[in-house]
Amino acid sequence: MEKWFTSAPPHVETSTKSPENLKMRTLSVVFLLCACASVSSAQVGEISLSFGDSLFKDNVLGFADAVTQYKMVNGFRVTARLTLNTKRFIGHEFGYAYSRSKLGIVGAPDQVGTSVHQGFYDFLVYATPEGSRIRPFVAGGGQFNTFVPPGASVTYGTGTTKYGGNFGGGVKVKLTSMFALRLDARDYVTTKPFDLIGKSGALHLIEASAGLGLYF
């Protein structure tokens, strides 16, 4: 068996084309569209683009064979968000993030690039009302993470999709009437991907990012 699984080795689930996975992803997209429509009467809207790090906690995944144990390694991330602020202290956020991380082997220096595609929704509660220059907030919601193994592509369905919840917070600082700086921290929690031997517990993907938002 190859050290890095470019195709699914024994005990490794990498396909998202099963009926159950396709159904869950379709339902997720429908839910996001319906939720977006339900808050379309937003008082203020924002679009933003952020850059930062994806930091993994409890990152040991499991064994592919008797000696090879994989782990997720930190990487960079790009996050796009659409925010709809429907009340003075309430907002709804829909987003997509791409993380370029690495897959490593426990006890060895070997690492290879891998990616995580993420779609999410967050409910926001602000500490200051709409129109304030500085707006700290807390956030919580749900997401799906699609983990794509080395040598594979998400467009061919060769990833493992996991669903979970997230929580965190941040702050938005209005720079002009159109632009704002934002800082974000989130903990995205899912079960561990690839269904490796001995896999257990939750995987934490922690976002630390900064970006620029545009009001509309």
ChimeraX attribute file (.defattr): number of C-alpha atoms within 10 A of each C-alpha:
attribute: neighborCount
match mode: 1-to-1
recipient: residues
	/A:1	9
	/A:2	8
	/A:3	12
	/A:4	20
	/A:5	16
	/A:6	15
	/A:7	16
	/A:8	17
	/A:9	16
	/A:10	12
	/A:11	13
	/A:12	17
	/A:13	17
	/A:14	24
	/A:15	18
	/A:16	21
	/A:17	14
	/A:18	9
	/A:19	9
	/A:20	10
	/A:21	15
	/A:22	14
	/A:23	11
	/A:24	15
	/A:25	18
	/A:26	11
	/A:27	12
	/A:28	18
	/A:29	13
	/A:30	12
	/A:31	13
	/A:32	17
	/A:33	12
	/A:34	12
	/A:35	15
	/A:36	19
	/A:37	10
	/A:38	10
	/A:39	14
	/A:40	13
	/A:41	12
	/A:42	15
	/A:43	14
	/A:44	16
	/A:45	19
	/A:46	18
	/A:47	18
	/A:48	20
	/A:49	19
	/A:50	20
	/A:51	21
	/A:52	19
	/A:53	20
	/A:54	26
	/A:55	20
	/A:56	20
	/A:57	16
	/A:58	14
	/A:59	20
	/A:60	21
	/A:61	27
	/A:62	21
	/A:63	20
	/A:64	24
	/A:65	14
	/A:66	7
	/A:67	9
	/A:68	15
	/A:69	20
	/A:70	23
	/A:71	17
	/A:72	24
	/A:73	21
	/A:74	18
	/A:75	17
	/A:76	18
	/A:77	22
	/A:78	19
	/A:79	20
	/A:80	17
	/A:81	19
	/A:82	18
	/A:83	23
	/A:84	24
	/A:85	23
	/A:86	17
	/A:87	15
	/A:88	16
	/A:89	15
	/A:90	17
	/A:91	23
	/A:92	23
	/A:93	23
	/A:94	21
	/A:95	19
	/A:96	18
	/A:97	20
	/A:98	19
	/A:99	24
	/A:100	18
	/A:101	22
	/A:102	20
	/A:103	21
	/A:104	23
	/A:105	22
	/A:106	18
	/A:107	9
	/A:108	10
	/A:109	7
	/A:110	12
	/A:111	17
	/A:112	14
	/A:113	15
	/A:114	21
	/A:115	23
	/A:116	23
	/A:117	18
	/A:118	20
	/A:119	22
	/A:120	23
	/A:121	25
	/A:122	21
	/A:123	19
	/A:124	23
	/A:125	21
	/A:126	22
	/A:127	16
	/A:128	15
	/A:129	15
	/A:130	18
	/A:131	11
	/A:132	12
	/A:133	14
	/A:134	19
	/A:135	19
	/A:136	17
	/A:137	20
	/A:138	18
	/A:139	21
	/A:140	19
	/A:141	18
	/A:142	18
	/A:143	21
	/A:144	23
	/A:145	25
	/A:146	22
	/A:147	24
	/A:148	26
	/A:149	26
	/A:150	18
	/A:151	13
	/A:152	18
	/A:153	15
	/A:154	17
	/A:155	8
	/A:156	10
	/A:157	17
	/A:158	23
	/A:159	27
	/A:160	23
	/A:161	27
	/A:162	21
	/A:163	19
	/A:164	16
	/A:165	16
	/A:166	20
	/A:167	17
	/A:168	18
	/A:169	17
	/A:170	19
	/A:171	18
	/A:172	21
	/A:173	17
	/A:174	20
	/A:175	13
	/A:176	11
	/A:177	11
	/A:178	11
	/A:179	17
	/A:180	19
	/A:181	18
	/A:182	21
	/A:183	18
	/A:184	20
	/A:185	19
	/A:186	20
	/A:187	21
	/A:188	27
	/A:189	22
	/A:190	21
	/A:191	18
	/A:192	23
	/A:193	24
	/A:194	23
	/A:195	18
	/A:196	20
	/A:197	16
	/A:198	10
	/A:199	18
	/A:200	14
	/A:201	12
	/A:202	18
	/A:203	21
	/A:204	20
	/A:205	24
	/A:206	20
	/A:207	24
	/A:208	19
	/A:209	21
	/A:210	21
	/A:211	18
	/A:212	19
	/A:213	24
	/A:214	17
	/A:215	15
	/A:216	12
